[in-house]
Amino acid sequence: MTYDAIATIRREADAFLTAARRGLEPTVPGCPDWTVRELTQHLGSVHRFHARHIVRGVTDPPEKYAAELPPDEDLLAWFDEGVDDLLITFRGIDMDSPAWNWAPHTPQLGSFWPRRMTLETAVHRWDAESAHHDATGFDVDVAVDGIDEMLTVMGPTDPEPDIPSGTAVVRATDADREWAIRLGPGSFDVRPAAPPAPDAVVEGTSSSLLLALWGRIPASDLATTGDASLIAYLTS
């Protein structure tokens, strides 16, 4: 991670609030069952949940937590307070202390969570803006980190049994980064180097790749070649 997570979370949360102040009623295209109101409730609850459990110093799963949701007139102030609580928590913990996360192949440390909360906040900021038809992309270093998280953390966690088989390369055209993935039923393996002839290649700007991997934009917005089933799996 090459950026300041605390500063980035604050900046992305402020941009989220700017979008939410334009109205809570619009439907969120990337989360079509939600309005901006429900997106705000979700992200505010997520911030509070993780601020509560990462200070425990243990890797046991936390108890379920349901935030008490405020009325609409207090919702944005409530959201902002939750961001502050999360950032205070991050400033106060030892990042090398034990902390639960849901990805068993990753270190169970506090350092998992600033990255995770940065990317959660950034993508949902884009969601809030898109509900008002004014979404902007991400800083390149944030987007590249988001792609890496999707492919090295999210992808290998409980891979589906019906994954198509083959090798795929994901390449960011505005950064010197690419990822090689070997896919197969129940297997999602990120390799250190791309094979000489991958079965599929997906290329785009780092922001476009991140949004496609999150299912926010279609694969047709990217440059793709090769096995359509692999491309569809990665971007669905």
WORAWO-V655902 format. One record per run of one state. SS is the DSSP state (H for helix, E for strand, C for the rest). FROM is the first residue (numbers start at 0). LEN is the number of residues. Records with the same first field share a line. If there is no record, write none. Layout:
BEGIN
SS->FROM-LEN + FROM-LEN
END
This chain:
BEGIN
C->0-4 + 20-6 + 28-2 + 56-15 + 92-5 + 98-10 + 109-1 + 131-8 + 154-11 + 172-4 + 184-2 + 191-8 + 204-1 + 213-5 + 221-1 + 226-1 + 234-2
H->4-16 + 35-21 + 71-21 + 110-21 + 139-15 + 205-8 + 218-3 + 227-7
E->26-2 + 30-5 + 97-1 + 108-1 + 165-7 + 176-8 + 186-5 + 199-5 + 222-4
END
